[in-house]
Amino acid sequence: MIHTDEFTERRGQARAAAREAGLDALLVVGRSFYDRCGDVAWLTNHFPPFPACVFDEQIRGMGHALFLLSADEHVAPTLLVDGRAHRADLVTVEDVRASNNLSAALIELMRERNLTRAAIGIVGDDILPTAMYRDVTRGCPEVRWAPSDELLVPLRSVKSAAEQQLLAEAAVVADATLRAALDAIGPGAKESDVCAAGMHGAYAAGADFVRYLRVHSGPWSAWSSRWPQATERVIEAGDVVTLDAIGAKNGYQFDVLRTTVCGRVNDDQRRMLEAVLRAVDKLVDAARPGTLAEDLSHLAREFLTADGFGKYASPFVGHGIGLETCEHPYLLPGVTRELVENMVLCIEPGINIPDVAGCSIEQEVVVTPHGGRVITETPVVWW
């Protein structure tokens, strides 16, 4: 677990960033433990335990949490939770207030702290409910709001030694998940059978939750996402099967993808699988400080083009990971953020041949001056 001193240091860094940006306070928004809780969890160790729910006149903000952090280090921070019990043994903030109406609770708190004419940065601007924003701006019309997600991005992107350890422990759960799923693959098994076996393996290995275990077989393996995560489709001998395990242990996420074949692999499948494996190795080696996020996407296309799969190569080759599945940076053309030592990335180049098959292999790596240090234990060759 993360020591309380580390949370205190994080809040100090966030306060300093707010002061430098000319802000009086930060309003940090979190949503549901399995969804978008990262900013609030990183600062407080609180994970909103309930799903985000519809607003009505009395219930406003269920499944959310709000953290008000003054730029003044002498003002105590306050965490507003949604009326569901918070883990007092985990949360590292003393002032925690529960309410079924987070809009009203926030207005009351801002008045109490004399912030009704303040400049306040919103961290989680993309997930603050519009209804709540309307409530608060009506209640405190003179507040100057500023989108401020970028203040925390460089802080959260670089993982401490404790965070790296937790991510490595989460990757062990992913390994158990995928091994259990692999054992269930065979002619006549349904995608849902494989999914159920993997889910059991995850929880037996200590998962907090599994967001999903994506099981795509045959032509569906060419789809990078699909609803539902696993269907009643019967897997046949010779089908390509992709398995994508996403969940968390002790708050930190895992996201590991492997591709296999039910039975014997044919020559075309082997060419595709081995091309992706070579691309993964190249990108892991390139995960060094100073490399641009988009460089990894360009490298993947270059390598896969040389192997004859360029037109089927996905431009999206990965993302950061931590308290959320997808964090900055996205590894995508146009993303010019530089990689920094101790970022943790999911690197997942892929090939998608419509109506035929697809392949991706995903490694979790820590960025180091010597290339990516792989923390994923799951074998990459499963065919």
Buried (B, 14 or more C-beta within 10 A) or exposed (E): EBEEEBBEEBBEBBBBBBEEBEBBBBBBBBBBBBBBBBBBBBBBBBBBBBEBBEBEEEBBBBBBBBBBBBBEEEBEBBBBBBBEEBEEEBBBBEEBBBBBBBBBBBBBBBEEBEBBEBBBBBBBBEBBBEBBBEBBEEBBEEBEBBEBBEBBBEBBBBBBEEBBBBBBBBBBBBBBBBBBBBEBBEEEBBBBBBBBBBBBBBBEBEBBBBBBBBBBBBBBBBEBEEEEBBBEBBBEEBBBBBBBBBBBBBBBBBBBBBBBBBBEBEEEBEBBBBBBBBBBBBBBEBBBEEBBBBBBBEBBBEBBBEBEBBEBBBBBBBBBBBBBBBBBBBBBBEBEBEBBEBBBBBBBBBBBBEEBBBBBBBBBBBBBEEBBBBBBBBEBEBB
